[in-house]
Amino acid sequence: MADGDGFVHLVAVNPPRLDARDLYRFFHAGEDEVLALRGVSLAAERGELVAVQGPSGSGKSTLLACIAGLDQPDGGRVRIDGVAITHRSEAERAGIRARSIGVVFQSDNLIGHLTLEGNVTLAQRLAGRTDPARLRVLLEALGLGDRAGAYPAQLSGGEAVRAALAVGLANDPSVIVADEPTGELDSGTERQVLDLLHDHAAAGAAIVVATHSDGVATAADRVVRLVDGAVA
């Protein structure tokens, strides 16, 4: 397979859906240097839901941003279905993300001037997979069937979290990364969201969830713990 650097790379027949190796990420605050990730490796197979836990500031959100190609690690690499997403141009990373990665972050998942239906439709169009029937099924599964015409500012906190999940799942991604997707939900709605994520895993997706929730950790196939930017 030809990669973005012009060289031909061999890709394993059945690579992990997600394969992140030796990720390092540095940030500068004045004269101080913060090492947010220190050689973190994480792989997730088809059908696997992995929970990432750790205290605030442990590197969970930075890890997810690097996996999704929203941030570039200072060292290491990430492959999605055997294809490198790291060390590419922003446009190339955006293309891979639109086709293959569902992103559910705590904020900035929704465009304010678009309705919920418009947000999900846009995510589908970016992936070249416009599917009104899937949109309706997805919103119904998240209990948002009657909120399709609502704008983000009109959604409650819990509805906004579920709406972000709908956008993240809109392109039927092979890899899903979610940062505290159940943080503002009651236990019943959390169970509903977990059931939906498990359905996507059963269909072949690999899912990585950063969470403080013991319920999410219990439902996961595996738990990875980060402390000070490293796997504990």
C-alpha positions in Angstrom: 0.0 0.0 0.0 1.4 3.4 -0.9 1.5 5.7 2.1 1.5 9.5 2.2 5.3 9.6 2.1 5.4 8.0 -1.3 6.8 4.7 -0.1 5.1 1.3 -0.3 4.2 -0.2 3.1 3.2 -3.7 3.8 -0.1 -4.0 5.7 -0.9 -7.1 7.7 -3.9 -9.1 6.4 -5.8 -8.6 9.6 -4.2 -5.7 11.5 -5.9 -4.5 14.7 -8.6 -1.9 14.1 -6.5 0.5 16.2 -2.8 0.2 16.8 -1.1 3.0 18.7 2.6 2.5 19.5 4.9 4.4 21.8 3.1 7.7 21.8 4.8 10.8 23.3 3.2 14.3 23.5 4.9 17.4 24.9 3.3 20.7 25.9 5.0 23.9 26.9 3.6 26.3 29.6 5.9 29.2 29.7 9.4 27.8 30.5 7.9 24.5 31.8 7.6 21.4 29.7 4.7 19.0 30.4 5.0 15.4 29.2 1.4 14.5 28.6 2.1 11.1 27.1 5.1 9.0 27.9 5.4 6.1 25.5 1.8 5.0 25.6 0.8 1.9 23.5 -2.7 0.7 23.0 -4.3 -1.7 20.5 -7.9 -2.5 20.1 -9.3 -5.4 18.0 -12.5 -5.7 16.1 -15.4 -6.2 18.6 -13.5 -4.8 21.5 -14.5 -2.0 23.9 -11.5 -0.7 25.9 -12.0 1.7 28.8 -9.2 4.2 29.6 -9.2 5.4 33.2 -7.0 7.6 35.3 -7.1 10.8 37.3 -7.7 14.2 35.7 -4.5 15.2 33.9 -3.3 11.7 33.4 -3.3 12.0 29.6 -6.6 10.4 28.6 -8.0 13.2 26.4 -4.6 13.7 24.8 -4.4 10.0 24.0 -7.8 10.1 22.3 -6.9 13.2 20.3 -3.8 11.5 19.0 -5.7 8.4 18.1 -8.3 10.4 16.2 -5.7 12.4 14.3 -6.9 15.6 16.0 -3.5 16.1 17.5 -0.1 14.9 16.3 2.1 13.0 18.8 5.7 14.1 19.1 6.8 10.5 18.9 5.2 7.2 18.0 2.5 6.4 15.5 -1.1 5.4 15.2 -2.6 3.1 12.5 -6.3 2.6 11.8 -7.0 -0.7 10.0 -3.3 -0.8 9.1 -3.1 2.7 7.6 -1.0 5.4 9.4 -2.9 8.5 10.5 0.0 10.1 12.2 2.7 12.2 10.4 0.3 13.2 7.7 -1.1 16.5 6.6 -4.2 17.8 8.3 -6.3 17.2 5.2 -5.1 13.6 5.0 -5.9 13.0 8.6 -9.3 14.6 8.3 -10.1 12.3 5.3 -9.2 9.2 7.3 -11.2 10.4 10.3 -14.3 11.2 8.2 -14.2 7.7 6.7 -13.1 5.5 9.6 -13.2 7.2 13.0 -16.1 8.3 15.1 -15.2 11.0 17.6 -17.2 11.8 20.7 -15.6 14.5 22.8 -17.0 16.4 25.8 -17.5 19.6 23.7 -17.3 20.9 20.1 -19.0 17.8 18.6 -22.0 19.9 17.5 -22.2 22.9 15.1 -24.4 25.5 16.7 -26.3 26.8 13.6 -27.3 23.3 12.5 -30.1 21.2 13.9 -29.3 17.8 15.3 -30.4 16.2 12.1 -28.2 18.6 10.2 -25.2 17.8 12.3 -25.6 14.0 11.8 -26.2 14.5 8.0 -23.1 16.6 7.7 -21.0 13.9 9.4 -22.4 11.4 6.9 -21.7 13.6 3.9 -18.1 14.1 5.0 -17.7 10.3 4.9 -19.6 10.0 1.6 -22.3 7.9 3.2 -25.5 9.9 3.4 -28.2 7.6 4.7 -31.5 9.1 6.1 -32.7 5.7 7.2 -29.7 5.1 9.4 -30.0 8.7 10.7 -33.5 8.0 11.9 -32.6 4.6 13.5 -29.6 6.1 15.2 -31.6 9.0 16.8 -34.4 6.6 17.9 -31.8 4.3 19.5 -30.5 7.3 21.5 -33.9 8.5 22.5 -33.6 11.6 20.3 -36.1 10.7 17.6 -38.3 13.7 18.5 -35.4 16.1 18.8 -34.1 15.9 15.2 -35.1 19.5 14.5 -33.6 20.9 17.7 -30.5 23.1 17.7 -27.6 22.4 20.1 -28.6 25.3 22.4 -32.0 23.8 22.8 -30.7 20.4 24.0 -30.4 19.5 27.7 -27.0 18.4 29.0 -27.9 14.7 28.6 -29.4 15.2 25.2 -26.3 17.1 24.0 -24.1 14.1 25.1 -26.3 11.7 23.2 -26.4 14.0 20.2 -22.6 14.1 20.2 -22.7 10.3 20.2 -25.1 10.3 17.2 -22.6 12.5 15.3 -19.7 10.2 16.2 -21.5 7.1 15.0 -23.0 8.7 11.9 -20.4 7.4 9.5 -20.6 3.8 10.8 -16.9 4.1 11.8 -14.5 1.2 12.3 -12.9 2.9 15.3 -14.8 5.0 17.9 -13.0 7.2 20.5 -15.2 8.7 23.1 -14.2 11.1 26.0 -16.6 10.7 29.0 -19.6 9.9 26.8 -21.8 9.1 29.8 -20.5 11.8 32.2 -23.8 13.7 32.4 -26.2 10.8 32.0 -28.3 8.9 34.6 -27.6 5.2 35.1 -30.5 4.1 32.8 -29.3 6.3 29.9 -25.7 5.3 30.5 -26.8 1.7 30.0 -28.6 2.7 26.8 -25.5 4.3 25.4 -23.3 1.3 26.4 -25.7 -1.0 24.7 -25.4 1.0 21.5 -21.6 1.0 21.7 -21.6 -2.7 22.3 -23.9 -3.1 19.2 -21.2 -1.3 17.1 -18.5 -3.4 18.6 -20.4 -6.6 17.8 -20.6 -5.3 14.2 -16.8 -5.1 14.1 -15.8 -1.7 15.4 -13.1 -1.1 18.0 -14.1 1.3 20.7 -11.9 3.3 23.2 -13.7 5.2 25.9 -12.0 7.5 28.4 -14.1 7.5 31.5 -14.3 8.0 35.2 -17.5 5.8 35.4 -17.2 2.4 37.1 -20.2 1.3 35.1 -18.4 1.9 31.8 -15.3 0.2 33.1 -17.3 -2.8 34.3 -19.0 -3.1 30.8 -15.7 -2.8 29.0 -13.7 -5.9 27.7 -10.5 -4.4 29.0 -9.4 -1.5 31.2 -6.2 0.5 30.6 -5.1 2.8 33.4 -3.1 6.0 32.8 -1.1 7.7 35.5 1.1 10.8 34.7 0.9 10.1 30.9 2.0 6.4 31.1 0.2 3.1 31.3 0.2 2.1 35.0 
